[in-house]
Amino acid sequence: MSIIYTCNFCGETIDRDQPFVTLNGNGDRSDGYWRTGYVGHYHADPDPGCWTRILEVIQAADDWGPRLDRIPTASPQLIAARRRRHRSGDEQA
């Protein structure tokens, strides 16, 4: 028995000895939606370049919206201070 992969970009069969990429998704926190599994299989060689073209789109999409690391957050020191204050308030109750 053999597994036959079809490229999800060009629609052509990926030959047995031809390199390919399997793009997977993992959405453990996606309640009620598609959670995990393969997204697609793509030719990995430079010609026809299916994976390269998919990867270019993924990298471009990464720049479409704001980055999460730019959202201001409390420092670890501030969080520790607030936890101490919160705990001391529990002891007074």
N, C-alpha and C positions, 0 to 999 in steps of 0.2 A: 504494500500500500504506500502511496506517496501523496504528499500534500502539494497542491498546485496553488501558487500565489499569483494574484493578478494585481498589477500596479494600480493604486487608487488615483493616480494622477493621469497617466496616459491610457490606461485600460488594457495594456498589453500584458501577456503572461511573463512572469519573471522566470527565466530559465533556471534549471537546477543548479548549475555552477555559477550563476550570476550573483554578485553581491546585492543585498537589499537591506533596507531599513524598515523596522516595524515601529511605528509611532504608537505609543500607549498613553492612556489617560488613567489617572488615579484621582478620583473625587470622593474620598471617604466621607467628607462633610457635606456632600450634595444630597441632602434629604429630599426624597421624592423625585429625583432626577437621575439621568444616566450617571452612573458612579465610576465604573472602571472597565477596562478592556481595551482592545486594540482600536486605534483610530484608522489606521491604514498601513499598507505595505507600499514601498516605493523603491524603484531602481536606484541603487547607490552609486553606480559607476558614473563618471563624468559625462559619458554619452549614453543615454539621452539626457541625463541630468535631472531626473524627476525629483529626487530628494533635495538636491541643491535648490531647485525652484520653490519647493514647499518650505524649506528652511528660510529662504529669503523673505517669504511672506510672513512667517512666524516672527522673524527678527524685526521686520518693519512694523508689525502689529504691536510689538513690545514698546515702540515709541509713540503710538497713537494717543495714549492717555497719560495721565500723571503717574509718576512713580510712587509707590507706597512708602519708600524710604525717605521721601521728602515731607511726609506728614509729621508735624511736630508732636513729639511724645515726651512724657515726663522722664527725667533721668532716673537711673537706678537708685541714686541717693535720695531723691525726692519721694520715690515710691516707698523706700525703706522707712523714711521719716513718717510718712502718712500711716504706714502699717503700725509703727510704734504708737502713734497717737491714737489710732483706732483701738488697739489692744488695751491701752491705758484707760480708754473710755469704757470698755467692757468690764474692767475690774471694778469701776466705781459704781456700776449698776447693781 
